[in-house]
Amino acid sequence: MVIYCDPLFQMIYSYTRKQALENGNLIDVTEQAKKAGFDRQNLHNPTCQHSCTVL
């Protein structure tokens, strides 16, 4: 993977989608979304997931 580095900015921290899924900050709802007609990967954060579940 190539990361473009602007000389004026220095990356302090990087947090990937994979990391967020692994630690529970994102929830994969792709299978449920497919049943509703969506054809792309769908991810929710726990707050959104809770709101959708309550409704």
Secondary structure, 3 states (H helix, E strand, C coil): CCCCCCCCCCCCCCCCHHHHHHHCCCEECHHHHHHCCCCCCCEECHHHHHHHHHC
